[in-house]
Amino acid sequence: MDAYFYIILGVGLLSTVTCAVAGILKKAPNDVTILSVGAVELSLLVYLVGSIVRVIAGEQIAGEAWEFWGYLVTALMLPVAAVYWSILERTRWSNFVLAAVGVTALVMAARMNQIWY
Amino acid sequence: MTATPKTAASPRNTRNTGPGRLLIAVYAVFAISATARAGYQILTKFSEAPLAYVLSALAALVYVVATVSLARPGRTWFRVSVIAVLVELVGVIVVGALSVFDAVQFPHETVWSLFGRGYAFIPLILPVLGLVWLYRRRPSAPAA
């Protein structure tokens, strides 16, 4: 596991806990929970840029390259889709939808790390 | 689960609200991951374990149908949801049991192998929550 994974692990868990607590407190999605999901997206973008740089620098992906990029692109779409889905109906349940993003992103980042090394 | 009332379709005849939105979101994630996984398995190594990978594709289809039908209003989509979620429940139990007792025939991973252990057992919990939600939002339910 590399630094990219640990960044997403930290940001993802923080986002999940933040959103889940907000949901338990019966709050609708607000700036804090949506921005925490935005932070997950940002950390995934860092992973994307870092990975592109490493490939250009000549590093080899040990596993299937297109599987790695497939995971990364899918992961990048998740926070966007979740925020869209959650602001259509702003109830406490939408915060649980947002909470699902962080854990999903970190599971996918773990898989991406496995493919890379 | 087979209530057959005569009431007309009401605005309440939807499943895509409240906790249903979380349910649909989780189903959507499984639809995407199961489809990607089945597609990858079938395209790259289908001959290794045709049965397991056909089951993978079936699981993917079930998740896609469940996601779409849960998000739609009306009685027909309700029935489609019930069928999809029941197939999912039977699938995860049968495939889960087969993968435990007949590891020779089912050595290759699917979403439902070992009752979905590779996915934190969410595939086993999801259809149960789905049925509870469908029951509570059944078209005949008294307005609460």
Interface residues (C-beta under 8 A of the other chain):
Chain A: E67 G70 T74 L78 A81 A82 W85 S86 E89 T91 W93 S94 F96 V97 A100 T104
Chain B: T17 G18 P19 G20 R21 L22 I24 A25 V26 A28 V29 I32 A36 Y40
